[in-house]
Amino acid sequence: MGALGGRTVLVTGATSGLGHESARLLVGAGARVLGTGRDPSRVPPGVEPVALDLADLDSVRAVAAEVRERTGDRLDVLMNNAGVMGVPPAVTIDGFERQIATNHLGHAALTWLLLPALRNGPASRIVVVSSLAHRGGGLDVDDLHFQRRAYRPGTAYSQSKLANLLFAAELDRRLRGESTIAVAAHPGMTDTDLLGASLRARGAGWLARPVNLLTTQRIGIGVLPQLFAAVGPVEGGAYVGPRFEVRGHPAPARRSAAARDLSLAARLWDVTIAETGIRPDL
């Protein structure tokens, strides 16, 4: 039995990239791992597949109920890893812009719905995976879906990643005094298919491989910050990234000024409740 024997982990987006590698390594360390994806057959060996579309709140609600039942209502780590990046404009079944729906709203809803199971896990953790792109600005809590602004794929992605950091900070603040903590992480520049999926959606998939080769670190290093956030010695509210921001082993990461804005975090929290229709017990 590995070092994580007896612990149960849910990893979103476990079918590729950082989520796939996280799930694989957590299984290797002895954890019971449930991994989500729109095509859950692609999770690593040893991972229990869970079909989830984060851009569909009905799917999120159904999966939260399923996970609580399958785990006996106890979860030690929730790793909110899944994401889409830089996609063309699209509206989800719930009427949301696709990137904010997948990267933030779906994960927030899943987190809130799984709180009872997390509270039953001693010293449980919620890990929210953000990005260096959170520094791009663009978060408008009154226009999350670009109904009044011109849609730009990069701005929409940056907005969703800033939302991740603000959500993690507000979540941890509200959990103070409980045994559950919230921690954020980012992988720096890492060789995953996130860029490839974004470029393919815009008809330029051929660029992904050369760009990744020139600018990124291997996935075995890039995955370490979120694994450290999940099982390493960190305090609630921490933000973990590569030592040199774009690459390197885990170290404290830097937030933008907007990501440290507590009033913005509180406003986003309230808007997220209104958008998802879920009111957390916090």
C-alpha atoms as an extended CHARMM CRD file, in Angstrom:
* protein
*
       282  EXT
         1         1  MET       CA              0.0000000000        0.0000000000        0.0000000000  PROA      1               0.0000000000
         2         2  GLY       CA              1.3550000000        3.3940000000       -0.9440000000  PROA      2               0.0000000000
         3         3  ALA       CA              1.6250000000        6.5290000000        1.1260000000  PROA      3               0.0000000000
         4         4  LEU       CA             -1.9420000000        7.5630000000        0.2330000000  PROA      4               0.0000000000
         5         5  GLY       CA             -3.6190000000        4.2800000000        1.0840000000  PROA      5               0.0000000000
         6         6  GLY       CA             -7.1020000000        4.7970000000        2.4610000000  PROA      6               0.0000000000
         7         7  ARG       CA             -7.5480000000        8.2190000000        0.8480000000  PROA      7               0.0000000000
         8         8  THR       CA            -10.1170000000        8.9270000000       -1.8460000000  PROA      8               0.0000000000
         9         9  VAL       CA             -9.4850000000       11.5480000000       -4.5390000000  PROA      9               0.0000000000
        10        10  LEU       CA            -11.6420000000       12.9590000000       -7.3300000000  PROA      10              0.0000000000
        11        11  VAL       CA             -9.7520000000       14.4690000000      -10.2790000000  PROA      11              0.0000000000
        12        12  THR       CA            -11.6700000000       16.3490000000      -12.9640000000  PROA      12              0.0000000000
        13        13  GLY       CA            -10.3180000000       16.1840000000      -16.4810000000  PROA      13              0.0000000000
        14        14  ALA       CA             -8.4850000000       12.9170000000      -15.8220000000  PROA      14              0.0000000000
        15        15  THR       CA             -8.5850000000       11.8360000000      -19.4620000000  PROA      15              0.0000000000
        16        16  SER       CA             -5.6600000000       13.9230000000      -20.6990000000  PROA      16              0.0000000000
        17        17  GLY       CA             -2.8170000000       16.2320000000      -19.7390000000  PROA      17              0.0000000000
        18        18  LEU       CA             -2.2670000000       17.2610000000      -16.1380000000  PROA      18              0.0000000000
        19        19  GLY       CA             -5.4090000000       15.5420000000      -14.8930000000  PROA      19              0.0000000000
        20        20  HSD       CA             -4.4400000000       12.2220000000      -16.4730000000  PROA      20              0.0000000000
        21        21  GLU       CA             -0.9300000000       12.4350000000      -15.0130000000  PROA      21              0.0000000000
        22        22  SER       CA             -2.2210000000       13.4980000000      -11.5880000000  PROA      22              0.0000000000
        23        23  ALA       CA             -4.6790000000       10.6170000000      -11.4590000000  PROA      23              0.0000000000
        24        24  ARG       CA             -2.0430000000        8.1180000000      -12.6000000000  PROA      24              0.0000000000
        25        25  LEU       CA              0.4630000000        9.1910000000       -9.9540000000  PROA      25              0.0000000000
        26        26  LEU       CA             -2.1260000000        9.3220000000       -7.1790000000  PROA      26              0.0000000000
        27        27  VAL       CA             -3.1770000000        5.7390000000       -7.9660000000  PROA      27              0.0000000000
        28        28  GLY       CA              0.4870000000        4.7650000000       -7.9000000000  PROA      28              0.0000000000
        29        29  ALA       CA              0.7630000000        6.2560000000       -4.4060000000  PROA      29              0.0000000000
        30        30  GLY       CA             -2.0800000000        4.0580000000       -3.1610000000  PROA      30              0.0000000000
        31        31  ALA       CA             -5.0680000000        6.4070000000       -3.3320000000  PROA      31              0.0000000000
        32        32  ARG       CA             -8.4740000000        5.4410000000       -4.5650000000  PROA      32              0.0000000000
        33        33  VAL       CA             -8.9790000000        7.8090000000       -7.5020000000  PROA      33              0.0000000000
        34        34  LEU       CA            -12.1270000000        8.6980000000       -9.3860000000  PROA      34              0.0000000000
        35        35  GLY       CA            -11.4450000000       10.5290000000      -12.6400000000  PROA      35              0.0000000000
        36        36  THR       CA            -13.9180000000       12.5200000000      -14.6850000000  PROA      36              0.0000000000
        37        37  GLY       CA            -14.1270000000       13.2970000000      -18.3760000000  PROA      37              0.0000000000
        38        38  ARG       CA            -16.6100000000       13.6410000000      -21.1810000000  PROA      38              0.0000000000
        39        39  ASP       CA            -15.1150000000       10.3650000000      -22.4680000000  PROA      39              0.0000000000
        40        40  PRO       CA            -14.2440000000        8.6260000000      -19.1890000000  PROA      40              0.0000000000
        41        41  SER       CA            -12.9050000000        5.5320000000      -20.9820000000  PROA      41              0.0000000000
        42        42  ARG       CA             -9.6510000000        7.4950000000      -21.3970000000  PROA      42              0.0000000000
        43        43  VAL       CA             -8.7540000000        7.6950000000      -17.6920000000  PROA      43              0.0000000000
        44        44  PRO       CA             -5.5270000000        5.9030000000      -16.6290000000  PROA      44              0.0000000000
        45        45  PRO       CA             -5.5530000000        2.2540000000      -15.5180000000  PROA      45              0.0000000000
        46        46  GLY       CA             -6.6640000000        1.9060000000      -11.9220000000  PROA      46              0.0000000000
        47        47  VAL       CA             -8.7400000000        5.0870000000      -11.9930000000  PROA      47              0.0000000000
        48        48  GLU       CA            -12.5070000000        4.7490000000      -11.6000000000  PROA      48              0.0000000000
        49        49  PRO       CA            -14.1380000000        6.5140000000      -14.5810000000  PROA      49              0.0000000000
        50        50  VAL       CA            -16.8820000000        9.0870000000      -14.0810000000  PROA      50              0.0000000000
        51        51  ALA       CA            -18.7110000000       10.6960000000      -17.0270000000  PROA      51              0.0000000000
        52        52  LEU       CA            -18.9510000000       14.4490000000      -16.4520000000  PROA      52              0.0000000000
        53        53  ASP       CA            -19.5890000000       17.5000000000      -18.6130000000  PROA      53              0.0000000000
        54        54  LEU       CA            -18.6930000000       20.5120000000      -16.4850000000  PROA      54              0.0000000000
        55        55  ALA       CA            -20.4180000000       22.8020000000      -18.9830000000  PROA      55              0.0000000000
        56        56  ASP       CA            -23.7860000000       21.2110000000      -18.1160000000  PROA      56              0.0000000000
        57        57  LEU       CA            -25.0610000000       21.8760000000      -14.5840000000  PROA      57              0.0000000000
        58        58  ASP       CA            -27.4440000000       18.9020000000      -14.7530000000  PROA      58              0.0000000000
        59        59  SER       CA            -24.4070000000       16.6830000000      -15.3830000000  PROA      59              0.0000000000
        60        60  VAL       CA            -22.5860000000       18.3130000000      -12.4530000000  PROA      60              0.0000000000
        61        61  ARG       CA            -25.5070000000       17.7030000000      -10.1000000000  PROA      61              0.0000000000
        62        62  ALA       CA            -25.8480000000       14.0760000000      -11.1950000000  PROA      62              0.0000000000
        63        63  VAL       CA            -22.1260000000       13.3930000000      -10.8150000000  PROA      63              0.0000000000
        64        64  ALA       CA            -21.9690000000       14.9880000000       -7.3690000000  PROA      64              0.0000000000
        65        65  ALA       CA            -24.7530000000       12.6630000000       -6.2080000000  PROA      65              0.0000000000
        66        66  GLU       CA            -23.0470000000        9.6800000000       -7.8660000000  PROA      66              0.0000000000
        67        67  VAL       CA            -19.6620000000       10.4260000000       -6.2820000000  PROA      67              0.0000000000
        68        68  ARG       CA            -21.1760000000       10.8480000000       -2.8250000000  PROA      68              0.0000000000
        69        69  GLU       CA            -22.8830000000        7.4700000000       -3.1830000000  PROA      69              0.0000000000
        70        70  ARG       CA            -19.8510000000        5.6540000000       -4.6220000000  PROA      70              0.0000000000
        71        71  THR       CA            -17.4690000000        6.9750000000       -1.9620000000  PROA      71              0.0000000000
        72        72  GLY       CA            -19.7300000000        6.4180000000        1.0150000000  PROA      72              0.0000000000
        73        73  ASP       CA            -19.9980000000       10.2130000000        1.2770000000  PROA      73              0.0000000000
        74        74  ARG       CA            -16.3170000000       10.6860000000        2.0920000000  PROA      74              0.0000000000
        75        75  LEU       CA            -13.7960000000       12.4600000000       -0.0940000000  PROA      75              0.0000000000
        76        76  ASP       CA            -10.2670000000       13.4330000000        0.9340000000  PROA      76              0.0000000000
        77        77  VAL       CA             -9.1940000000       15.4900000000       -2.0860000000  PROA      77              0.0000000000
        78        78  LEU       CA            -11.1110000000       17.2130000000       -4.8520000000  PROA      78              0.0000000000
        79        79  MET       CA             -8.7840000000       18.3290000000       -7.6350000000  PROA      79              0.0000000000
        80        80  ASN       CA            -10.5640000000       20.8130000000       -9.9070000000  PROA      80              0.0000000000
        81        81  ASN       CA             -8.2480000000       20.3670000000      -12.8780000000  PROA      81              0.0000000000
        82        82  ALA       CA            -10.3460000000       20.1800000000      -16.0570000000  PROA      82              0.0000000000
        83        83  GLY       CA            -10.4190000000       23.1110000000      -18.4210000000  PROA      83              0.0000000000
        84        84  VAL       CA            -10.7810000000       24.4770000000      -21.9240000000  PROA      84              0.0000000000
        85        85  MET       CA             -8.6520000000       27.2830000000      -23.3450000000  PROA      85              0.0000000000
        86        86  GLY       CA             -9.0320000000       29.8950000000      -26.0400000000  PROA      86              0.0000000000
        87        87  VAL       CA            -12.0010000000       28.3300000000      -27.8070000000  PROA      87              0.0000000000
        88        88  PRO       CA            -14.2350000000       30.1640000000      -30.3090000000  PROA      88              0.0000000000
        89        89  PRO       CA            -17.4270000000       31.7260000000      -28.9350000000  PROA      89              0.0000000000
        90        90  ALA       CA            -19.9350000000       29.1210000000      -27.7870000000  PROA      90              0.0000000000
        91        91  VAL       CA            -22.9110000000       29.0380000000      -25.4350000000  PROA      91              0.0000000000
        92        92  THR       CA            -23.5390000000       26.0500000000      -23.1670000000  PROA      92              0.0000000000
        93        93  ILE       CA            -26.8440000000       24.3100000000      -22.5600000000  PROA      93              0.0000000000
        94        94  ASP       CA            -27.2770000000       26.5740000000      -19.5100000000  PROA      94              0.0000000000
        95        95  GLY       CA            -26.7340000000       29.7240000000      -21.5730000000  PROA      95              0.0000000000
        96        96  PHE       CA            -23.1920000000       30.3930000000      -20.3100000000  PROA      96              0.0000000000
        97        97  GLU       CA            -20.0170000000       31.3070000000      -22.1900000000  PROA      97              0.0000000000
        98        98  ARG       CA            -18.1740000000       28.0140000000      -22.5550000000  PROA      98              0.0000000000
        99        99  GLN       CA            -14.8500000000       28.8480000000      -20.8710000000  PROA      99              0.0000000000
       100       100  ILE       CA            -16.2720000000       30.4320000000      -17.7190000000  PROA      100             0.0000000000
       101       101  ALA       CA            -18.8790000000       27.6450000000      -17.5930000000  PROA      101             0.0000000000
       102       102  THR       CA            -16.3220000000       24.8330000000      -17.7470000000  PROA      102             0.0000000000
       103       103  ASN       CA            -13.3850000000       26.3290000000      -15.8970000000  PROA      103             0.0000000000
       104       104  HSD       CA            -15.2100000000       28.1400000000      -13.1070000000  PROA      104             0.0000000000
       105       105  LEU       CA            -18.9750000000       27.7360000000      -12.8020000000  PROA      105             0.0000000000
       106       106  GLY       CA            -19.0360000000       23.9580000000      -13.2430000000  PROA      106             0.0000000000
       107       107  HSD       CA            -16.1940000000       23.4590000000      -10.7970000000  PROA      107             0.0000000000
       108       108  ALA       CA            -17.7280000000       25.8180000000       -8.2410000000  PROA      108             0.0000000000
       109       109  ALA       CA            -21.0220000000       23.9460000000       -8.4430000000  PROA      109             0.0000000000
       110       110  LEU       CA            -19.2740000000       20.5700000000       -8.1230000000  PROA      110             0.0000000000
       111       111  THR       CA            -17.2590000000       21.7860000000       -5.1360000000  PROA      111             0.0000000000
       112       112  TRP       CA            -20.2870000000       23.1030000000       -3.2990000000  PROA      112             0.0000000000
       113       113  LEU       CA            -22.3100000000       19.9410000000       -3.9590000000  PROA      113             0.0000000000
       114       114  LEU       CA            -19.4490000000       17.7470000000       -2.6990000000  PROA      114             0.0000000000
       115       115  LEU       CA            -18.8440000000       19.7280000000        0.5010000000  PROA      115             0.0000000000
       116       116  PRO       CA            -20.6740000000       17.1860000000        2.7000000000  PROA      116             0.0000000000
       117       117  ALA       CA            -18.3870000000       14.3990000000        1.4630000000  PROA      117             0.0000000000
       118       118  LEU       CA            -15.2770000000       16.5780000000        1.8710000000  PROA      118             0.0000000000
       119       119  ARG       CA            -16.2940000000       17.5010000000        5.3980000000  PROA      119             0.0000000000
       120       120  ASN       CA            -16.4370000000       13.7830000000        6.2100000000  PROA      120             0.0000000000
       121       121  GLY       CA            -12.8050000000       13.3810000000        5.1360000000  PROA      121             0.0000000000
       122       122  PRO       CA            -10.4090000000       14.4210000000        7.9220000000  PROA      122             0.0000000000
       123       123  ALA       CA             -8.0360000000       17.1920000000        6.7880000000  PROA      123             0.0000000000
       124       124  SER       CA             -9.5570000000       17.1770000000        3.2940000000  PROA      124             0.0000000000
       125       125  ARG       CA             -8.4720000000       19.5080000000        0.5080000000  PROA      125             0.0000000000
       126       126  ILE       CA             -9.9580000000       21.2670000000       -2.4680000000  PROA      126             0.0000000000
       127       127  VAL       CA             -7.3460000000       22.0290000000       -5.1330000000  PROA      127             0.0000000000
       128       128  VAL       CA             -8.2240000000       24.6130000000       -7.7770000000  PROA      128             0.0000000000
       129       129  VAL       CA             -5.9430000000       24.6420000000      -10.8260000000  PROA      129             0.0000000000
       130       130  SER       CA             -5.4260000000       28.1470000000      -12.2210000000  PROA      130             0.0000000000
       131       131  SER       CA             -2.8970000000       29.5210000000      -14.7200000000  PROA      131             0.0000000000
       132       132  LEU       CA             -0.3470000000       32.2190000000      -15.3840000000  PROA      132             0.0000000000
       133       133  ALA       CA             -3.0010000000       33.5150000000      -17.7640000000  PROA      133             0.0000000000
       134       134  HSD       CA             -4.9760000000       34.8370000000      -14.7940000000  PROA      134             0.0000000000
       135       135  ARG       CA             -2.7710000000       37.9320000000      -15.1050000000  PROA      135             0.0000000000
       136       136  GLY       CA             -4.3990000000       38.8690000000      -18.4020000000  PROA      136             0.0000000000
       137       137  GLY       CA             -7.2740000000       40.6120000000      -16.6430000000  PROA      137             0.0000000000
       138       138  GLY       CA            -10.7050000000       40.8310000000      -18.1630000000  PROA      138             0.0000000000
       139       139  LEU       CA            -12.8850000000       39.5620000000      -15.3020000000  PROA      139             0.0000000000
       140       140  ASP       CA            -16.1820000000       41.4260000000      -15.3610000000  PROA      140             0.0000000000
       141       141  VAL       CA            -18.4890000000       39.8610000000      -12.7770000000  PROA      141             0.0000000000
       142       142  ASP       CA            -21.4180000000       41.7380000000      -14.2900000000  PROA      142             0.0000000000
       143       143  ASP       CA            -20.7260000000       40.4030000000      -17.7900000000  PROA      143             0.0000000000
       144       144  LEU       CA            -19.2430000000       36.9350000000      -17.3550000000  PROA      144             0.0000000000
       145       145  HSD       CA            -20.7460000000       35.7510000000      -20.6560000000  PROA      145             0.0000000000
       146       146  PHE       CA            -19.6460000000       38.6090000000      -22.9280000000  PROA      146             0.0000000000
       147       147  GLN       CA            -23.1390000000       39.8340000000      -23.6330000000  PROA      147             0.0000000000
       148       148  ARG       CA            -22.0080000000       43.4690000000      -23.5060000000  PROA      148             0.0000000000
       149       149  ARG       CA            -18.3310000000       43.0210000000      -24.4710000000  PROA      149             0.0000000000
       150       150  ALA       CA            -16.7410000000       41.7860000000      -27.6520000000  PROA      150             0.0000000000
       151       151  TYR       CA            -15.7600000000       38.1600000000      -27.1700000000  PROA      151             0.0000000000
       152       152  ARG       CA            -12.0390000000       37.4230000000      -27.3170000000  PROA      152             0.0000000000
       153       153  PRO       CA            -10.9130000000       33.8290000000      -26.6500000000  PROA      153             0.0000000000
       154       154  GLY       CA             -7.8070000000       34.8630000000      -24.6970000000  PROA      154             0.0000000000
       155       155  THR       CA             -9.7150000000       37.3400000000      -22.5440000000  PROA      155             0.0000000000
       156       156  ALA       CA            -12.3810000000       34.7400000000      -21.7790000000  PROA      156             0.0000000000
       157       157  TYR       CA             -9.7410000000       32.2010000000      -20.7450000000  PROA      157             0.0000000000
       158       158  SER       CA             -7.8950000000       34.7310000000      -18.6000000000  PROA      158             0.0000000000
       159       159  GLN       CA            -11.1820000000       35.6790000000      -16.9440000000  PROA      159             0.0000000000
       160       160  SER       CA            -11.9270000000       32.0610000000      -16.0780000000  PROA      160             0.0000000000
       161       161  LYS       CA             -8.4640000000       31.4970000000      -14.5890000000  PROA      161             0.0000000000
       162       162  LEU       CA             -8.6910000000       34.6620000000      -12.4810000000  PROA      162             0.0000000000
       163       163  ALA       CA            -12.1050000000       33.4370000000      -11.3480000000  PROA      163             0.0000000000
       164       164  ASN       CA            -10.4360000000       30.1690000000      -10.2560000000  PROA      164             0.0000000000
       165       165  LEU       CA             -8.0120000000       32.0180000000       -7.9860000000  PROA      165             0.0000000000
       166       166  LEU       CA            -10.6480000000       34.3190000000       -6.5330000000  PROA      166             0.0000000000
       167       167  PHE       CA            -12.9700000000       31.3770000000       -5.9020000000  PROA      167             0.0000000000
       168       168  ALA       CA            -10.2280000000       29.4010000000       -4.1340000000  PROA      168             0.0000000000
       169       169  ALA       CA             -9.4000000000       32.3630000000       -1.9000000000  PROA      169             0.0000000000
       170       170  GLU       CA            -13.0110000000       33.0590000000       -0.9420000000  PROA      170             0.0000000000
       171       171  LEU       CA            -13.7200000000       29.3600000000       -0.4390000000  PROA      171             0.0000000000
       172       172  ASP       CA            -10.7770000000       28.9840000000        1.9140000000  PROA      172             0.0000000000
       173       173  ARG       CA            -11.7780000000       32.1120000000        3.8270000000  PROA      173             0.0000000000
       174       174  ARG       CA            -15.2510000000       30.6800000000        4.4010000000  PROA      174             0.0000000000
       175       175  LEU       CA            -13.8260000000       27.2900000000        5.4320000000  PROA      175             0.0000000000
       176       176  ARG       CA            -11.5850000000       28.7650000000        8.1590000000  PROA      176             0.0000000000
       177       177  GLY       CA            -12.0290000000       26.8600000000       11.3870000000  PROA      177             0.0000000000
       178       178  GLU       CA            -12.9710000000       23.6470000000        9.5710000000  PROA      178             0.0000000000
       179       179  SER       CA            -10.6860000000       20.7270000000        8.7530000000  PROA      179             0.0000000000
       180       180  THR       CA            -11.1930000000       21.2470000000        5.0140000000  PROA      180             0.0000000000
       181       181  ILE       CA             -8.9330000000       23.7350000000        3.2160000000  PROA      181             0.0000000000
       182       182  ALA       CA             -8.8150000000       25.1930000000       -0.2840000000  PROA      182             0.0000000000
       183       183  VAL       CA             -5.5090000000       25.5440000000       -2.1480000000  PROA      183             0.0000000000
       184       184  ALA       CA             -4.7350000000       26.8300000000       -5.6530000000  PROA      184             0.0000000000
       185       185  ALA       CA             -1.9870000000       25.7460000000       -8.0530000000  PROA      185             0.0000000000
       186       186  HSD       CA             -0.7390000000       26.3980000000      -11.5620000000  PROA      186             0.0000000000
       187       187  PRO       CA              1.5730000000       24.3720000000      -13.8540000000  PROA      187             0.0000000000
       188       188  GLY       CA              3.5290000000       27.2100000000      -15.4500000000  PROA      188             0.0000000000
       189       189  MET       CA              4.2450000000       26.4080000000      -19.0930000000  PROA      189             0.0000000000
       190       190  THR       CA              3.7700000000       22.6560000000      -19.4460000000  PROA      190             0.0000000000
       191       191  ASP       CA              3.5520000000       20.3360000000      -22.4400000000  PROA      191             0.0000000000
       192       192  THR       CA             -0.1230000000       19.3200000000      -22.4990000000  PROA      192             0.0000000000
       193       193  ASP       CA             -2.7730000000       19.2020000000      -25.2100000000  PROA      193             0.0000000000
       194       194  LEU       CA             -4.6080000000       22.2620000000      -23.8600000000  PROA      194             0.0000000000
       195       195  LEU       CA             -2.8820000000       24.5100000000      -26.3890000000  PROA      195             0.0000000000
       196       196  GLY       CA             -3.4060000000       21.9340000000      -29.1180000000  PROA      196             0.0000000000
       197       197  ALA       CA             -7.1460000000       21.7380000000      -28.4680000000  PROA      197             0.0000000000
       198       198  SER       CA             -7.3680000000       25.5200000000      -28.5330000000  PROA      198             0.0000000000
       199       199  LEU       CA             -5.4420000000       25.7890000000      -31.8040000000  PROA      199             0.0000000000
       200       200  ARG       CA             -7.3890000000       22.9540000000      -33.4430000000  PROA      200             0.0000000000
       201       201  ALA       CA            -10.6260000000       24.7500000000      -32.5990000000  PROA      201             0.0000000000
       202       202  ARG       CA             -9.2940000000       27.6890000000      -34.6120000000  PROA      202             0.0000000000
       203       203  GLY       CA             -7.9300000000       25.6270000000      -37.4910000000  PROA      203             0.0000000000
       204       204  ALA       CA             -4.2570000000       25.9250000000      -36.4930000000  PROA      204             0.0000000000
       205       205  GLY       CA             -3.6050000000       22.6570000000      -34.6910000000  PROA      205             0.0000000000
       206       206  TRP       CA             -0.3550000000       22.1480000000      -36.6010000000  PROA      206             0.0000000000
       207       207  LEU       CA              1.2340000000       24.9130000000      -34.4970000000  PROA      207             0.0000000000
       208       208  ALA       CA              0.7590000000       23.1550000000      -31.1640000000  PROA      208             0.0000000000
       209       209  ARG       CA              3.6710000000       20.7270000000      -31.2560000000  PROA      209             0.0000000000
       210       210  PRO       CA              6.4210000000       23.1850000000      -32.2730000000  PROA      210             0.0000000000
       211       211  VAL       CA              5.1580000000       25.8100000000      -29.8160000000  PROA      211             0.0000000000
       212       212  ASN       CA              5.0570000000       23.2960000000      -26.9620000000  PROA      212             0.0000000000
       213       213  LEU       CA              8.5400000000       22.0180000000      -27.7870000000  PROA      213             0.0000000000
       214       214  LEU       CA              9.9700000000       25.5330000000      -27.7120000000  PROA      214             0.0000000000
       215       215  THR       CA              8.2320000000       26.9260000000      -24.6470000000  PROA      215             0.0000000000
       216       216  THR       CA              7.1620000000       24.2230000000      -22.2020000000  PROA      216             0.0000000000
       217       217  GLN       CA              8.5070000000       21.8640000000      -19.5610000000  PROA      217             0.0000000000
       218       218  ARG       CA              7.6590000000       18.1690000000      -19.5400000000  PROA      218             0.0000000000
       219       219  ILE       CA              4.4100000000       17.1450000000      -17.9360000000  PROA      219             0.0000000000
       220       220  GLY       CA              6.1320000000       15.1080000000      -15.2130000000  PROA      220             0.0000000000
       221       221  ILE       CA              7.4460000000       18.3810000000      -13.7630000000  PROA      221             0.0000000000
       222       222  GLY       CA              4.4710000000       20.5740000000      -14.6070000000  PROA      222             0.0000000000
       223       223  VAL       CA              2.0780000000       18.3440000000      -12.6650000000  PROA      223             0.0000000000
       224       224  LEU       CA              4.0270000000       18.6720000000       -9.4050000000  PROA      224             0.0000000000
       225       225  PRO       CA              2.4800000000       21.9490000000       -8.1150000000  PROA      225             0.0000000000
       226       226  GLN       CA             -1.0610000000       20.5830000000       -8.1020000000  PROA      226             0.0000000000
       227       227  LEU       CA              0.0790000000       17.2980000000       -6.5550000000  PROA      227             0.0000000000
       228       228  PHE       CA              1.9600000000       19.2430000000       -3.8800000000  PROA      228             0.0000000000
       229       229  ALA       CA             -1.1790000000       21.2940000000       -3.2710000000  PROA      229             0.0000000000
       230       230  ALA       CA             -3.1780000000       18.0670000000       -2.9370000000  PROA      230             0.0000000000
       231       231  VAL       CA             -0.9410000000       16.0940000000       -0.5810000000  PROA      231             0.0000000000
       232       232  GLY       CA              2.0380000000       18.2480000000        0.4290000000  PROA      232             0.0000000000
       233       233  PRO       CA              2.5690000000       20.3980000000        3.5350000000  PROA      233             0.0000000000
       234       234  VAL       CA              0.5700000000       23.5040000000        2.5950000000  PROA      234             0.0000000000
       235       235  GLU       CA             -1.7640000000       25.8090000000        4.4680000000  PROA      235             0.0000000000
       236       236  GLY       CA             -5.2330000000       26.8290000000        3.4030000000  PROA      236             0.0000000000
       237       237  GLY       CA             -5.2550000000       29.6600000000        0.9030000000  PROA      237             0.0000000000
       238       238  ALA       CA             -1.8200000000       28.7910000000       -0.5020000000  PROA      238             0.0000000000
       239       239  TYR       CA             -1.0200000000       29.1780000000       -4.2000000000  PROA      239             0.0000000000
       240       240  VAL       CA              1.5890000000       26.7700000000       -5.5670000000  PROA      240             0.0000000000
       241       241  GLY       CA              3.3900000000       26.9970000000       -8.9010000000  PROA      241             0.0000000000
       242       242  PRO       CA              6.7720000000       26.3020000000      -10.5040000000  PROA      242             0.0000000000
       243       243  ARG       CA              9.7380000000       27.8540000000       -8.7210000000  PROA      243             0.0000000000
       244       244  PHE       CA             10.5650000000       30.0550000000      -11.7000000000  PROA      244             0.0000000000
       245       245  GLU       CA              6.8940000000       30.7320000000      -12.5190000000  PROA      245             0.0000000000
       246       246  VAL       CA              7.0330000000       29.2020000000      -16.0040000000  PROA      246             0.0000000000
       247       247  ARG       CA              9.0060000000       26.0900000000      -15.0280000000  PROA      247             0.0000000000
       248       248  GLY       CA             10.6080000000       24.3690000000      -12.0660000000  PROA      248             0.0000000000
       249       249  HSD       CA              9.6530000000       22.3920000000       -8.9850000000  PROA      249             0.0000000000
       250       250  PRO       CA              6.8420000000       23.5180000000       -6.6370000000  PROA      250             0.0000000000
       251       251  ALA       CA              7.1640000000       26.7960000000       -4.7400000000  PROA      251             0.0000000000
       252       252  PRO       CA              4.8610000000       29.6110000000       -3.5840000000  PROA      252             0.0000000000
       253       253  ALA       CA              3.3620000000       31.3520000000       -6.6210000000  PROA      253             0.0000000000
       254       254  ARG       CA              2.5430000000       35.0050000000       -7.1680000000  PROA      254             0.0000000000
       255       255  ARG       CA             -0.9750000000       36.3560000000       -7.5940000000  PROA      255             0.0000000000
       256       256  SER       CA             -1.8860000000       39.4220000000       -9.6010000000  PROA      256             0.0000000000
       257       257  ALA       CA             -3.3700000000       42.4110000000       -7.7920000000  PROA      257             0.0000000000
       258       258  ALA       CA             -6.8170000000       41.4480000000       -9.1010000000  PROA      258             0.0000000000
       259       259  ALA       CA             -6.4160000000       37.9280000000       -7.6820000000  PROA      259             0.0000000000
       260       260  ARG       CA             -5.8050000000       39.4650000000       -4.2490000000  PROA      260             0.0000000000
       261       261  ASP       CA             -8.9440000000       41.6260000000       -4.4010000000  PROA      261             0.0000000000
       262       262  LEU       CA            -11.1350000000       40.3000000000       -1.5840000000  PROA      262             0.0000000000
       263       263  SER       CA            -14.1310000000       42.4340000000       -2.5310000000  PROA      263             0.0000000000
       264       264  LEU       CA            -13.9680000000       41.1090000000       -6.0970000000  PROA      264             0.0000000000
       265       265  ALA       CA            -13.7810000000       37.5610000000       -4.7390000000  PROA      265             0.0000000000
       266       266  ALA       CA            -16.9020000000       38.1480000000       -2.6200000000  PROA      266             0.0000000000
       267       267  ARG       CA            -18.7910000000       39.6160000000       -5.5940000000  PROA      267             0.0000000000
       268       268  LEU       CA            -17.8180000000       36.6670000000       -7.7870000000  PROA      268             0.0000000000
       269       269  TRP       CA            -19.0210000000       34.2890000000       -5.0620000000  PROA      269             0.0000000000
       270       270  ASP       CA            -22.4640000000       35.9120000000       -5.0350000000  PROA      270             0.0000000000
       271       271  VAL       CA            -22.7080000000       35.9890000000       -8.8400000000  PROA      271             0.0000000000
       272       272  THR       CA            -21.6950000000       32.3170000000       -8.9900000000  PROA      272             0.0000000000
       273       273  ILE       CA            -24.5320000000       31.4290000000       -6.6140000000  PROA      273             0.0000000000
       274       274  ALA       CA            -26.9730000000       33.3500000000       -8.7940000000  PROA      274             0.0000000000
       275       275  GLU       CA            -25.6890000000       31.7420000000      -12.0130000000  PROA      275             0.0000000000
       276       276  THR       CA            -25.5930000000       28.1380000000      -10.7770000000  PROA      276             0.0000000000
       277       277  GLY       CA            -28.6710000000       28.2540000000       -8.5500000000  PROA      277             0.0000000000
       278       278  ILE       CA            -26.6710000000       26.4850000000       -5.8430000000  PROA      278             0.0000000000
       279       279  ARG       CA            -26.3270000000       28.0370000000       -2.3930000000  PROA      279             0.0000000000
       280       280  PRO       CA            -23.4290000000       26.4180000000       -0.4880000000  PROA      280             0.0000000000
       281       281  ASP       CA            -23.5500000000       25.6430000000        3.2220000000  PROA      281             0.0000000000
       282       282  LEU       CA            -20.8130000000       28.1670000000        3.9790000000  PROA      282             0.0000000000
